Structures are given as structure tokens and as C-alpha cells.
Amino acid sequence: MSTLPMPRIPDEPNRGTDHEMSRVVERLPKLQIEAVEQELYSDARMRTRAAGRTASRRDRMVMEPVGVEDAIEKAKKKGLRPGRVKGTDGIQFTKGRNNRIEVITWEEFRSTLAERELEVFDSNGFMKIMKRR
């Protein structure tokens, strides 16, 4: 014998269906909901910081292709070197501290980009290697 209660089986087979529920809802008095208009940021400094943050995020999302030589120049200024993920043909920029990435020459980097039809894209200083469009 179970200690769980027996489930209640409705006497009417259609009781509690969506069709019945919609009729019940229609009979309820209509509620008026007033929209509360409140500024998200009450402090003027917070408003400008939030607006600036949103605009900069939007600007950063645009990835523009850059030439290989321009990308290499930017990478060198940032202290980055070309790298290949060990055991794959994947390439990326690296600072050389990750043991899963082997540092390669710039010439190898250029030839891999050409062979695999890859291109370097830039968005406000963030560089990413992707398939050529």
C-alpha cells in the first residue's frame, strides 16, 4: 500500500482544459494596469556613462578586414606574435605564454592566411582571424 495520495480524477472529462479556462478568464473583470514610468538611471552621471557604454559596445561590434601588413604592424605594437595551435592548422596572435600554442614566423603566418583563405579583421584594436568574405 502506498503512502502517496491517490490522484483526483475529474468527474467531467473536459474540465480544466484550455478551452474552458479561456471562458473563465473572459468572465473576470478587466484589470487596468498603469505603466510605471521611472527613469532607469536617476543620476545624470549614470545616464551618460550608460549611454557611452552602449555606444562603444555598438561600435566595437563592427569587424572590418585589415591588410596583413597592417595587422602585423598592430600586433607587433601590442607585443603579439603569430602562433599555431599545436596539432592543428589553426593560427592566431599570441604573447607566447600559452604552452598549447607554438610561435611561428611571420612568413609562415602570411602563407597560412593565403593557403586557408583567411583574413584578419579588426574592431577598435581587437583582431580576429576569420574566413575571407
Secondary structure by P-SEA (a helix, b strand, c coil): ccccccbbbbcccccccaaaaaaaaaaccbbbbbbbcccccccaaaaaaaaaaaaaaaaacbbbbbcaaaaaaaaaaabbbbbccccccbbbbcccccccbbbbcaaaaaaaaaaabbbbbbcccbbbbcccc
